């Protein structure tokens, strides 16, 4: 990533870990008078739509929030891919805010 950030990918499928973790900036190490700045972490969870959209969102929200807790993520994104060919793109593409337990996640449909 330009400017020093990085993207970490999940390789262990089925382990309920995040799909992408964006770390930005990686932090800097200050001198004795300036403490180190922690990295900002953003969780991106990807799901394929299987069955109902609402059920997929509910499951994805739970997983995204759990990953945010594990990774110390400050925000989460859930991307749901609809691979069905019968619906037009206008119905597949959306952006909305969802919350679970008072915590917000941005959900994108693709």
N, C-alpha and C positions, 0 to 999 in steps of 0.2 A: 504494500500500500504506500502510496506517495506520502512523504512526510514522516515516516517512521512507525506507522501503525502496523498491525499484523492481523491475519485471519487464521484461526485455528479450526481445522475440520475434524469431524467425528469419523472414526474409522470402524469402531466396534459396533456393528449394526445390532440393533435390538437391546443395547445396554442402557437405554433411556438417558443417554447423555445428549447434550445439545449438538445440533448438526453443524452450526457455525458459531464461532465466538469471535467477535471483532474487539480487538484490544487497541484503544486509541486514547491519547498517545501512550507509549509504553512507560511513561513516567520519567522523571529526571532525578538525578541524585544531587541534592543541594550541598552546600558547604555546611560547616558546623552550625551556622546561624539559620540555615534554611532546611527544613525537613524535606525528605523525599516526597515527591508528589505521586500519589497512587495512580495506576492506570485506570482509564474508564473502560468498562466492559459492557458490550451489547450482545445479547443472545438472539440468534435467529434460528427458529425451529421450522422445518419443512415437513409438510404432510401431503400425501396424495389422497384426494377425496375418494372415499369408499363409503357408499351408503349416504346417509343424511349429512348435509352441510353442518347443521347445528351440532350433531354428535361429534363430527370431526373437529369442530371448533372447541367444543367442551374438552375433549381429550387433549387436543393441542395446547389449550390454555393451561391445563394441569401440568403437562410436561414442560412447557415453556417456563412457568413459574418455579417449578422444582429445579430446573436447570439454572435459573437466575439465582436461586438460593445457593446452589452448589458452586457456581462460578463467581458469586458476588457481582452479578450483573445489575446495572442500574436501570436498564430498560430491556424490554423484550419485543420481538417481532415474530409473528406466526404467518408463514406463507403456505397457502393451500393450493395445490395444483389440481385442476379439474381436467383429466385427460379424456373425458368423454367427448366424442366427436359430434354428438347430436345437438348440443346447445351452442348458440352463437357466442362469440367473444364478449359481446356487450353484457351477457348474463354471467359470464365467468369472472370478469375483472371487477374487483371492488376493493375498497379500503374502508375499514371501520375500526372503531375502538371498542374493545370488549374488556370486561373486568371480571375477576373472580376473587372473592375475599377482600374486596376493596383495592386490589392491585390491577393496574391497567396494562393491556398488551395491545399493540396495533396488529390487526389482522388484514392480510392482503390475499385476495383471490386472484388466481392466474390460470 
